[in-house]
Amino acid sequence: WTFMAAAGLFNFAFFIYVLLFNLRLLDLGFREDALGFIGGASTLGCVAGTLPAAAAARRFGLGRTLVGAIGGCAALAALRALVTGRFELAALGFAGGMAFSAWAVVMTPAIAATVPEKSRAMAFGIFYGSMFALGIAGGWTGGHMPGWVHGKQPALLIATGLAALAVIPAARLRIADAPPAPRESDRKSTRLN
């Protein structure tokens, strides 16, 4: 449930953020070609970050990587809400995509590591069902939030603050690290036996 609290805060905040970010770019005068360039840089960062994220999880553990991913995503998203240059937005989008890939890489093993094996199927069902429901709530909230706080930029910054709060429950998690990968010499001796 602690992981659900962290994931819920983080995902709810980013459902709001994703809805409002491109609308803010349109308000800044960017057209579809710039939105594609900035969004493509973010997607490229997600792809480029998967292997380094897996290496970080292996080296630093799932818990530390999870906390780093949440904090990194929130900080980079806040910077993206503040800058206005096309290339700066693309560079921060790439970096944000890399940070987000760490969240994506660690999410499933973190659930598996925090739930007993016999309950994992139910835990995954509850988790993903809840995240879809949070997407609906985040979309609705994101649609209304600029009116509540007088603009898209303040709403984006509030969303990043909510995402950053997810560090608190994430830091409380005690996630068992994966066992080390077998060395090549261990695999050879196993094959010989």
Residue frames as qw, qx, qy, qz and C-alpha x, y, z in Angstrom:
[[0.000, 0.885, 0.465, 0.000, 0.00, 0.00, 0.00],
 [0.317, -0.736, 0.126, 0.585, 2.95, 2.30, 0.54],
 [0.332, -0.061, 0.628, 0.702, 4.01, 1.71, -3.05],
 [0.131, 0.661, 0.685, 0.277, 0.42, 2.40, -4.16],
 [0.159, -0.896, -0.229, 0.347, 0.53, 5.74, -2.33],
 [0.312, -0.520, 0.394, 0.691, 3.77, 6.72, -4.07],
 [0.253, 0.169, 0.754, 0.582, 2.58, 5.54, -7.47],
 [0.063, 0.767, 0.639, 0.020, -0.82, 7.15, -7.02],
 [0.150, -0.850, -0.044, 0.503, 0.60, 10.58, -6.20],
 [0.297, -0.378, 0.561, 0.674, 3.17, 10.35, -8.97],
 [0.218, 0.290, 0.800, 0.479, 0.82, 9.14, -11.69],
 [0.039, 0.830, 0.537, -0.146, -2.06, 11.44, -10.74],
 [0.167, -0.779, 0.111, 0.595, 0.31, 14.41, -10.91],
 [0.219, -0.277, 0.657, 0.666, 1.71, 13.38, -14.28],
 [0.234, 0.552, 0.768, 0.224, -1.74, 12.78, -15.77],
 [0.006, 0.918, 0.249, -0.310, -2.44, 16.44, -14.97],
 [0.274, -0.642, 0.386, 0.603, 0.98, 17.51, -16.25],
 [0.353, 0.051, 0.765, 0.537, 0.81, 15.68, -19.57],
 [0.209, 0.749, 0.624, 0.077, -2.62, 17.13, -20.33],
 [0.050, -0.957, -0.142, 0.247, -1.57, 20.71, -19.61],
 [0.502, -0.463, 0.378, 0.625, 2.01, 20.74, -20.90],
 [0.365, 0.247, 0.623, 0.646, 1.21, 20.71, -24.62],
 [0.014, 0.867, 0.479, 0.134, -1.62, 23.19, -24.08],
 [0.347, -0.823, 0.055, 0.446, 0.91, 25.53, -22.45],
 [0.466, -0.167, 0.527, 0.691, 3.21, 25.11, -25.44],
 [0.224, 0.614, 0.611, 0.447, 0.37, 26.13, -27.73],
 [0.191, -0.935, -0.266, 0.135, -0.24, 29.17, -25.51],
 [0.450, -0.616, 0.273, 0.586, 3.45, 30.07, -25.94],
 [0.424, 0.731, -0.212, -0.491, 2.94, 30.15, -29.70],
 [0.226, -0.308, 0.883, 0.273, 4.48, 26.81, -30.66],
 [0.715, 0.260, -0.259, -0.595, 2.91, 24.97, -33.57],
 [0.979, -0.039, 0.091, -0.179, 2.50, 21.28, -34.24],
 [0.750, 0.479, -0.367, 0.271, 6.02, 20.88, -35.67],
 [0.023, 0.588, -0.570, 0.573, 7.60, 22.18, -32.45],
 [0.751, -0.311, 0.341, -0.472, 5.30, 20.04, -30.30],
 [0.973, 0.198, -0.112, -0.026, 6.36, 17.01, -32.34],
 [0.504, 0.573, -0.482, 0.431, 10.04, 17.92, -31.95],
 [0.261, -0.519, 0.541, -0.608, 9.75, 18.42, -28.19],
 [0.875, -0.141, 0.240, -0.396, 7.56, 15.34, -27.69],
 [0.891, 0.355, -0.274, 0.071, 9.86, 13.26, -29.89],
 [0.245, 0.587, -0.600, 0.486, 12.86, 14.28, -27.78],
 [0.567, -0.377, 0.486, -0.548, 11.00, 13.11, -24.67],
 [0.969, 0.098, 0.059, -0.220, 10.15, 9.77, -26.28],
 [0.680, 0.526, -0.443, 0.254, 13.73, 9.36, -27.46],
 [0.107, -0.567, 0.611, -0.542, 14.86, 9.98, -23.88],
 [0.828, -0.195, 0.312, -0.424, 12.49, 7.23, -22.66],
 [0.946, 0.291, -0.142, 0.016, 14.00, 4.77, -25.12],
 [0.466, 0.605, -0.486, 0.426, 17.59, 5.83, -24.44],
 [0.292, -0.568, 0.509, -0.577, 17.08, 5.63, -20.69],
 [0.924, -0.187, -0.106, -0.315, 15.84, 2.05, -20.40],
 [0.855, 0.138, -0.391, 0.313, 19.21, 0.28, -20.29],
 [0.205, 0.417, -0.466, 0.753, 20.86, 2.86, -17.99],
 [0.601, -0.419, 0.148, -0.664, 17.78, 2.64, -15.72],
 [0.963, -0.112, -0.230, -0.082, 18.11, -1.14, -15.52],
 [0.643, 0.284, -0.443, 0.557, 21.82, -0.75, -14.73],
 [0.138, -0.486, 0.340, -0.793, 21.00, 1.81, -12.02],
 [0.815, -0.342, -0.004, -0.467, 18.42, -0.53, -10.48],
 [0.924, 0.042, -0.330, 0.190, 20.96, -3.33, -10.46],
 [0.483, 0.347, -0.402, 0.696, 23.72, -1.15, -8.99],
 [0.105, -0.312, 0.351, -0.877, 21.79, 1.03, -6.51],
 [0.085, 0.265, 0.899, -0.340, 18.75, -1.16, -5.83],
 [0.016, -0.583, -0.698, -0.416, 15.09, -0.81, -6.72],
 [0.276, -0.802, -0.449, 0.280, 14.26, 1.49, -3.80],
 [0.297, -0.564, 0.123, 0.761, 16.95, 4.08, -4.44],
 [0.171, 0.092, 0.633, 0.749, 16.32, 4.01, -8.18],
 [0.079, -0.688, -0.701, -0.172, 12.60, 4.49, -7.56],
 [0.263, -0.809, -0.245, 0.464, 13.19, 7.51, -5.32],
 [0.296, -0.369, 0.369, 0.800, 15.69, 8.95, -7.82],
 [0.133, 0.343, 0.728, 0.579, 13.27, 8.47, -10.71],
 [0.126, -0.810, -0.572, 0.024, 10.43, 10.21, -8.88],
 [0.297, -0.760, -0.040, 0.577, 12.60, 13.12, -7.76],
 [0.308, -0.192, 0.524, 0.770, 14.28, 13.44, -11.16],
 [0.109, 0.521, 0.726, 0.436, 10.99, 13.37, -13.06],
 [0.165, -0.866, -0.438, 0.177, 9.45, 16.01, -10.78],
 [0.327, -0.647, 0.136, 0.675, 12.47, 18.33, -10.95],
 [0.255, -0.032, 0.620, 0.741, 12.82, 18.08, -14.73],
 [0.042, 0.656, 0.704, 0.268, 9.09, 18.56, -15.23],
 [0.201, -0.854, -0.261, 0.402, 9.22, 21.73, -13.12],
 [0.286, -0.444, 0.374, 0.762, 12.07, 23.06, -15.26],
 [0.189, 0.283, 0.750, 0.568, 10.09, 22.23, -18.40],
 [0.048, -0.809, -0.585, 0.023, 7.17, 24.25, -17.02],
 [0.256, -0.814, -0.048, 0.519, 9.47, 27.28, -16.59],
 [0.299, -0.324, 0.506, 0.741, 11.57, 27.42, -19.78],
 [0.538, 0.660, 0.267, -0.452, 10.23, 28.70, -23.07],
 [0.187, 0.634, -0.592, -0.461, 12.92, 27.99, -25.70],
 [0.891, 0.245, -0.201, -0.326, 12.33, 25.22, -28.22],
 [0.642, 0.386, -0.631, 0.203, 15.76, 23.60, -27.86],
 [0.124, -0.348, 0.686, -0.627, 15.80, 23.95, -24.07],
 [0.769, -0.033, 0.244, -0.590, 12.37, 22.30, -23.92],
 [0.874, 0.294, -0.361, -0.138, 13.59, 19.48, -26.17],
 [0.376, 0.424, -0.719, 0.403, 16.76, 18.94, -24.10],
 [0.352, -0.225, 0.616, -0.667, 14.78, 18.90, -20.86],
 [0.859, 0.111, -0.021, -0.499, 12.23, 16.63, -22.53],
 [0.723, 0.343, -0.595, 0.067, 14.99, 14.18, -23.41],
 [0.116, 0.318, -0.742, 0.579, 16.33, 14.27, -19.84],
 [0.587, -0.097, 0.374, -0.712, 12.82, 13.94, -18.44],
 [0.875, 0.191, -0.292, -0.335, 12.19, 10.96, -20.71],
 [0.517, 0.326, -0.737, 0.289, 15.33, 9.30, -19.38],
 [0.187, -0.211, 0.658, -0.698, 14.18, 9.87, -15.79],
 [0.753, 0.036, 0.118, -0.646, 10.69, 8.59, -16.61],
 [0.763, 0.250, -0.580, -0.140, 12.14, 5.42, -18.12],
 [0.167, 0.250, -0.818, 0.490, 13.65, 4.65, -14.70],
 [0.541, -0.016, 0.421, -0.728, 10.14, 4.84, -13.22],
 [0.829, 0.236, -0.214, -0.460, 8.85, 2.50, -15.93],
 [0.577, 0.341, -0.734, 0.113, 11.72, 0.03, -15.50],
 [0.058, 0.193, -0.781, 0.590, 11.46, -0.13, -11.71],
 [0.585, -0.145, 0.092, -0.793, 7.66, -0.09, -11.34],
 [0.877, -0.019, -0.360, -0.317, 6.88, -3.75, -12.08],
 [0.640, 0.112, -0.665, 0.368, 9.80, -5.28, -10.15],
 [0.082, -0.263, 0.480, -0.833, 8.99, -2.98, -7.22],
 [0.749, -0.174, -0.020, -0.639, 5.44, -4.32, -7.08],
 [0.872, 0.061, -0.485, -0.027, 6.74, -7.90, -7.30],
 [0.456, 0.238, -0.619, 0.594, 9.28, -7.22, -4.54],
 [0.202, -0.223, 0.422, -0.855, 6.77, -5.69, -2.13],
 [0.787, -0.059, 0.025, -0.614, 3.95, -8.24, -2.48],
 [0.564, -0.229, 0.792, -0.056, 4.02, -11.92, -1.48],
 [0.007, 0.161, -0.821, -0.548, 4.14, -14.23, -4.49],
 [0.093, 0.413, 0.906, 0.005, 0.65, -15.68, -3.95],
 [0.109, 0.782, 0.429, -0.439, -0.85, -12.14, -4.03],
 [0.243, -0.335, 0.379, 0.828, 1.04, -10.73, -7.02],
 [0.106, 0.374, 0.739, 0.550, -1.60, -11.35, -9.68],
 [0.158, -0.823, -0.543, 0.044, -4.19, -9.50, -7.60],
 [0.345, -0.667, -0.016, 0.660, -1.68, -6.76, -6.75],
 [0.234, -0.069, 0.521, 0.818, -0.90, -6.13, -10.41],
 [0.018, -0.582, -0.718, -0.381, -4.61, -6.03, -11.24],
 [0.267, -0.836, -0.388, 0.283, -5.35, -3.59, -8.42],
 [0.371, -0.480, 0.177, 0.775, -2.34, -1.46, -9.33],
 [0.165, 0.071, 0.576, 0.797, -3.08, -1.08, -13.03],
 [0.104, -0.680, -0.688, -0.232, -6.83, -0.70, -12.51],
 [0.317, -0.787, -0.279, 0.450, -6.17, 2.03, -9.96],
 [0.316, -0.337, 0.301, 0.834, -3.75, 3.81, -12.28],
 [0.075, 0.392, 0.666, 0.630, -6.36, 3.86, -15.07],
 [0.235, -0.806, -0.542, 0.017, -8.88, 5.33, -12.63],
 [0.376, -0.651, -0.034, 0.658, -6.30, 7.92, -11.55],
 [0.283, 0.055, 0.507, 0.812, -5.84, 8.79, -15.22],
 [0.077, -0.681, -0.618, -0.384, -9.52, 9.67, -15.44],
 [0.385, -0.829, -0.305, 0.268, -9.35, 11.72, -12.24],
 [0.459, -0.404, 0.196, 0.766, -6.10, 13.38, -13.33],
 [0.209, 0.323, 0.563, 0.731, -7.55, 14.31, -16.72],
 [0.197, -0.810, -0.514, -0.202, -10.63, 15.83, -15.12],
 [0.475, -0.741, -0.127, 0.457, -8.54, 17.69, -12.53],
 [0.447, -0.161, 0.344, 0.810, -6.09, 18.91, -15.18],
 [0.118, 0.552, 0.580, 0.587, -8.98, 20.24, -17.21],
 [0.301, -0.869, -0.361, -0.153, -10.20, 22.36, -14.30],
 [0.665, -0.453, -0.158, 0.572, -6.98, 23.22, -12.49],
 [0.363, 0.210, 0.142, 0.897, -5.89, 26.20, -14.66],
 [0.253, -0.678, -0.331, -0.605, -9.16, 27.93, -13.75],
 [0.693, -0.646, -0.303, 0.100, -8.64, 27.20, -10.07],
 [0.643, -0.484, 0.038, 0.592, -5.06, 28.53, -9.95],
 [0.213, 0.911, 0.001, -0.352, -5.24, 31.18, -12.70],
 [0.357, 0.747, -0.495, -0.265, -3.16, 29.61, -15.45],
 [0.955, 0.176, -0.236, -0.015, -1.51, 26.57, -16.92],
 [0.448, 0.516, -0.566, 0.461, 1.98, 27.30, -15.65],
 [0.360, -0.437, 0.554, -0.611, 0.93, 27.44, -11.97],
 [0.924, -0.038, 0.107, -0.365, -1.09, 24.25, -12.50],
 [0.814, 0.387, -0.404, 0.158, 1.96, 22.55, -14.02],
 [0.162, 0.520, -0.615, 0.570, 4.11, 23.60, -11.07],
 [0.655, -0.299, 0.396, -0.570, 1.51, 22.33, -8.60],
 [0.966, 0.150, -0.123, -0.173, 1.42, 19.01, -10.48],
 [0.616, 0.451, -0.542, 0.351, 5.20, 18.71, -10.23],
 [0.220, -0.475, 0.566, -0.637, 4.97, 19.45, -6.51],
 [0.873, -0.123, 0.187, -0.432, 2.44, 16.64, -6.12],
 [0.885, 0.323, -0.328, 0.073, 4.75, 14.32, -8.06],
 [0.274, 0.544, -0.602, 0.517, 7.65, 15.29, -5.79],
 [0.581, -0.410, 0.401, -0.577, 5.57, 14.41, -2.71],
 [0.964, 0.065, -0.186, -0.178, 5.59, 10.81, -3.96],
 [0.444, 0.496, -0.640, 0.384, 9.21, 10.65, -2.78],
 [0.398, -0.455, 0.516, -0.606, 7.97, 10.52, 0.83],
 [0.907, -0.092, 0.279, -0.303, 6.13, 7.17, 0.66],
 [0.835, 0.460, -0.292, 0.078, 8.67, 5.83, -1.86],
 [0.197, 0.615, -0.622, 0.442, 11.52, 6.51, 0.56],
 [0.601, -0.356, 0.508, -0.504, 9.68, 4.54, 3.27],
 [0.942, 0.181, -0.165, -0.231, 9.56, 1.39, 1.14],
 [0.428, -0.530, 0.729, 0.069, 11.83, -1.48, 2.05],
 [0.846, 0.440, -0.137, -0.267, 12.30, -3.24, -1.24],
 [0.782, -0.312, 0.484, 0.238, 14.47, -6.34, -1.35],
 [0.210, 0.684, -0.517, -0.470, 17.12, -6.04, -4.01],
 [0.920, 0.301, -0.172, -0.183, 17.32, -8.64, -6.71],
 [0.821, -0.375, 0.326, 0.280, 19.96, -11.31, -6.21],
 [0.028, -0.685, 0.501, 0.528, 23.16, -10.67, -8.13],
 [0.809, 0.465, -0.216, -0.288, 23.31, -12.06, -11.64],
 [0.914, -0.220, 0.277, 0.201, 25.25, -15.31, -11.86],
 [0.078, -0.727, 0.529, 0.431, 28.81, -14.97, -13.08],
 [0.694, 0.469, -0.444, -0.319, 29.82, -16.66, -16.29],
 [0.203, 0.356, -0.894, 0.182, 32.02, -19.13, -14.38],
 [0.447, 0.027, 0.699, -0.557, 28.99, -20.12, -12.24],
 [0.755, 0.393, 0.019, -0.525, 26.92, -20.75, -15.35],
 [0.526, 0.483, -0.688, -0.125, 29.65, -22.92, -16.91],
 [0.031, -0.226, 0.911, -0.344, 29.99, -25.05, -13.77],
 [0.612, 0.180, 0.473, -0.607, 26.21, -25.49, -13.63],
 [0.736, 0.463, -0.277, -0.409, 26.16, -26.71, -17.24],
 [0.345, 0.435, -0.830, 0.061, 28.94, -29.21, -16.50],
 [0.275, -0.071, 0.835, -0.470, 27.02, -30.72, -13.58]]
